[in-house]
Amino acid sequence: MGYDASDTGDNMVDVLARAKLSFGQLTNLPVESISRVEHVDDGWQVNFEVVELQRVPRSTDVLASYEVDADRSGNLRAWRRMRRYQRNQQEEA
């Protein structure tokens, strides 16, 4: 079974854009990318990768991964930081 955007009343692009904008405004953290999206029964679970501390050189920036819960329209319900890491840090296998 695949995802059907008509199930939510909003398409995925609009929902993610709304969640990303709200998260950035509420936390004042620039969202750099989306690393995970999952459609759940009552909404969405999304992981945002954000810059928490900018450094020079950029390879030493401190980034964080946030798990965000949003309703079917992309309105935020909760978020939590899952991990912090330097930009040049390789992910563990």
Summary of the structure (lengths in Angstrom):
residues: 93
radius of gyration: 14.3
end to end distance: 28.9
largest distance: 45.8
contacts: 243
relative contact order: 0.21
helix: 24%
strand: 45%
